[in-house]
C-alpha cells in the first residue's frame, strides 16, 4: 500500500501522485468512483471495457438469447410482435 500527502486546490482538485497512478495503471481519462465515509475519501478506479470486449460480450448475449428463444419456440419473425406487446405494458 502506498501513502502520499496531497493538497487540495481552491477548485477542490487534488493530484494523484505519479507513483500511485503507475501502481494502479491510471492514465489520462481514467474513470473513478468517489466513495466517502466519515472523514475518508476513497477513489476506486473503474475498468471500462475495450471495444473488442464489448463486442465479444454482446456476441455471447446474442448466442444465449438465440438458444433461449429456440427452446421457447420463438422465431425471428415473432420478435417484432413481442417487442410491440412489451412496449404497450
LUMVEX-420812 format. One line per field, with one value per residue: residue number from 1; residue in one letter; x negated, y, z of N, C-alpha, C in turn. Coordinates in nm, 3 decimals. Example, Ala and Ser with C-alpha at 12.3 -4.5 7.8 and 13.67 -1.06 7.14 Angstrom:
2
resi 1,2;
resn a,s;
n.c1 -1.319,-1.285;
n.c2 -0.569,-0.225;
n.c3 0.780,0.708;
ca.c1 -1.230,-1.367;
ca.c2 -0.450,-0.106;
ca.c3 0.780,0.714;
c.c1 -1.320,-1.290;
c.c2 -0.330,0.003;
c.c3 0.780,0.787;
This chain:
89
resi 1,2,3,4,5,6,7,8,9,10,11,12,13,14,15,16,17,18,19,20,21,22,23,24,25,26,27,28,29,30,31,32,33,34,35,36,37,38,39,40,41,42,43,44,45,46,47,48,49,50,51,52,53,54,55,56,57,58,59,60,61,62,63,64,65,66,67,68,69,70,71,72,73,74,75,76,77,78,79,80,81,82,83,84,85,86,87,88,89;
resn x,x,x,x,x,x,x,x,x,x,x,x,x,x,x,x,x,x,x,x,x,x,x,x,x,x,x,x,x,x,x,x,x,x,x,x,x,x,x,x,x,x,x,x,x,x,x,x,x,x,x,x,x,x,x,x,x,x,x,x,x,x,x,x,x,x,x,x,x,x,x,x,x,x,x,x,x,x,x,x,x,x,x,x,x,x,x,x,x;
n.c1 -0.085,-0.050,-0.122,-0.059,-0.089,0.125,0.236,0.535,0.666,0.792,1.011,1.104,0.958,0.737,0.415,0.327,0.055,-0.225,-0.354,-0.152,0.049,-0.082,-0.104,0.158,0.216,0.333,0.427,0.451,0.788,0.885,1.142,1.306,1.477,1.609,1.596,1.726,1.675,1.739,1.465,1.314,1.207,1.240,1.100,1.200,1.083,1.245,1.287,1.308,1.454,1.291,1.349,1.343,1.386,1.648,1.786,1.741,1.876,2.139,2.182,2.182,2.410,2.602,2.585,2.669,2.929,3.043,3.039,3.216,3.451,3.499,3.543,3.780,3.944,3.962,3.958,3.763,3.927,4.129,4.040,4.083,4.355,4.351,4.188,4.340,4.568,4.457,4.378,4.622,4.706;
n.c2 -0.118,0.222,0.536,0.874,1.233,1.493,1.813,1.999,2.200,2.539,2.496,2.253,2.042,1.762,1.620,1.308,1.134,1.049,0.796,0.655,0.659,0.508,0.266,0.176,0.170,0.398,0.635,0.937,1.028,0.814,0.664,0.716,0.599,0.783,0.752,0.812,0.815,0.905,1.092,1.009,0.963,0.768,0.667,0.474,0.300,0.259,0.003,0.025,-0.142,-0.259,-0.192,-0.434,-0.617,-0.546,-0.610,-0.888,-0.965,-0.890,-1.064,-1.309,-1.275,-1.262,-1.520,-1.673,-1.570,-1.651,-1.930,-1.956,-1.849,-2.032,-2.261,-2.188,-2.179,-1.949,-1.756,-1.567,-1.394,-1.351,-1.165,-0.882,-0.852,-0.936,-0.741,-0.511,-0.575,-0.586,-0.319,-0.191,-0.252;
n.c3 0.000,-0.081,0.057,0.035,0.057,-0.031,-0.151,-0.156,-0.418,-0.470,-0.625,-0.550,-0.640,-0.649,-0.692,-0.811,-0.708,-0.920,-0.881,-0.758,-0.954,-1.148,-1.012,-1.008,-1.269,-1.398,-1.627,-1.827,-1.856,-1.715,-1.521,-1.214,-0.923,-0.656,-0.319,0.000,0.353,0.663,0.752,0.540,0.203,-0.076,-0.377,-0.638,-0.902,-1.207,-1.426,-1.767,-2.032,-2.332,-2.683,-2.826,-2.616,-2.543,-2.782,-2.792,-2.557,-2.625,-2.839,-2.704,-2.547,-2.749,-2.859,-2.639,-2.608,-2.849,-2.815,-2.596,-2.707,-2.912,-2.760,-2.639,-2.854,-3.004,-3.292,-3.532,-3.679,-3.498,-3.320,-3.359,-3.298,-3.029,-2.911,-2.958,-2.808,-2.553,-2.518,-2.498,-2.245;
ca.c1 0.000,-0.125,-0.062,-0.115,-0.018,0.154,0.308,0.648,0.661,0.910,1.121,1.138,0.883,0.617,0.335,0.288,-0.089,-0.262,-0.380,-0.022,0.112,-0.151,-0.073,0.293,0.227,0.432,0.377,0.547,0.919,0.930,1.266,1.305,1.591,1.566,1.671,1.693,1.714,1.692,1.366,1.233,1.247,1.177,1.114,1.197,1.071,1.346,1.236,1.401,1.418,1.250,1.447,1.342,1.451,1.792,1.836,1.743,1.985,2.266,2.194,2.221,2.551,2.683,2.586,2.754,3.067,3.088,3.065,3.338,3.565,3.522,3.600,3.918,4.018,3.977,3.890,3.719,4.041,4.215,3.978,4.148,4.480,4.319,4.137,4.455,4.652,4.384,4.380,4.756,4.725;
ca.c2 0.000,0.346,0.651,1.001,1.351,1.587,1.932,2.034,2.336,2.621,2.441,2.121,1.942,1.703,1.547,1.174,1.126,0.964,0.657,0.593,0.637,0.395,0.144,0.129,0.181,0.503,0.739,1.043,0.976,0.707,0.698,0.673,0.619,0.854,0.697,0.880,0.752,0.997,1.186,0.940,0.965,0.658,0.668,0.337,0.304,0.178,-0.053,0.037,-0.246,-0.216,-0.217,-0.578,-0.685,-0.522,-0.689,-1.029,-0.983,-0.884,-1.189,-1.414,-1.249,-1.298,-1.667,-1.722,-1.532,-1.738,-2.061,-1.948,-1.829,-2.160,-2.351,-2.143,-2.184,-1.814,-1.739,-1.429,-1.314,-1.323,-1.064,-0.751,-0.858,-0.944,-0.609,-0.421,-0.615,-0.546,-0.172,-0.148,-0.278;
ca.c3 0.000,-0.093,0.126,-0.010,0.104,-0.138,-0.106,-0.242,-0.473,-0.440,-0.705,-0.499,-0.715,-0.591,-0.790,-0.770,-0.736,-1.033,-0.843,-0.729,-1.085,-1.212,-0.937,-1.042,-1.415,-1.428,-1.715,-1.860,-1.894,-1.625,-1.451,-1.075,-0.834,-0.536,-0.207,0.125,0.479,0.768,0.700,0.440,0.063,-0.148,-0.521,-0.691,-1.047,-1.274,-1.551,-1.878,-2.128,-2.465,-2.789,-2.853,-2.503,-2.555,-2.895,-2.750,-2.460,-2.699,-2.915,-2.608,-2.512,-2.866,-2.868,-2.531,-2.639,-2.957,-2.754,-2.515,-2.797,-2.980,-2.659,-2.615,-2.979,-3.058,-3.420,-3.557,-3.724,-3.382,-3.235,-3.371,-3.221,-2.887,-2.869,-2.956,-2.693,-2.432,-2.508,-2.457,-2.100;
c.c1 -0.089,-0.050,-0.135,-0.032,0.001,0.233,0.417,0.633,0.788,1.033,1.161,1.063,0.764,0.545,0.302,0.141,-0.121,-0.285,-0.251,0.051,0.050,-0.115,0.063,0.321,0.337,0.367,0.482,0.677,0.967,1.051,1.262,1.442,1.535,1.657,1.628,1.745,1.653,1.591,1.272,1.294,1.168,1.204,1.100,1.193,1.173,1.289,1.343,1.358,1.376,1.362,1.457,1.410,1.603,1.853,1.844,1.855,2.121,2.289,2.239,2.367,2.641,2.695,2.680,2.901,3.124,3.122,3.197,3.462,3.601,3.590,3.747,4.004,4.043,3.894,3.855,3.836,4.139,4.165,4.046,4.276,4.453,4.269,4.252,4.545,4.588,4.387,4.516,4.780,4.675;
c.c2 0.123,0.457,0.777,1.113,1.445,1.703,1.965,2.178,2.411,2.572,2.300,2.009,1.891,1.627,1.411,1.158,1.022,0.819,0.583,0.563,0.517,0.264,0.088,0.139,0.279,0.610,0.844,0.980,0.861,0.754,0.636,0.691,0.687,0.810,0.771,0.801,0.835,1.095,1.122,0.953,0.854,0.676,0.524,0.347,0.208,0.132,-0.038,-0.065,-0.187,-0.246,-0.367,-0.657,-0.668,-0.605,-0.836,-1.057,-0.981,-1.010,-1.303,-1.399,-1.292,-1.449,-1.724,-1.689,-1.620,-1.877,-2.060,-1.932,-1.960,-2.259,-2.317,-2.145,-2.048,-1.803,-1.591,-1.340,-1.281,-1.203,-0.928,-0.747,-0.860,-0.810,-0.511,-0.449,-0.569,-0.395,-0.119,-0.164,-0.169;
c.c3 0.000,-0.020,0.082,0.052,-0.014,-0.080,-0.206,-0.289,-0.435,-0.518,-0.659,-0.569,-0.634,-0.702,-0.732,-0.807,-0.844,-0.993,-0.808,-0.860,-1.155,-1.144,-0.974,-1.192,-1.455,-1.513,-1.738,-1.908,-1.809,-1.547,-1.312,-1.011,-0.710,-0.422,-0.080,0.243,0.591,0.708,0.598,0.302,-0.006,-0.297,-0.569,-0.843,-1.107,-1.407,-1.658,-1.984,-2.263,-2.564,-2.817,-2.742,-2.510,-2.667,-2.857,-2.652,-2.530,-2.782,-2.824,-2.569,-2.627,-2.880,-2.762,-2.558,-2.749,-2.904,-2.677,-2.603,-2.867,-2.885,-2.633,-2.742,-3.040,-3.185,-3.439,-3.599,-3.611,-3.301,-3.241,-3.289,-3.071,-2.833,-2.858,-2.835,-2.562,-2.410,-2.463,-2.307,-2.015;
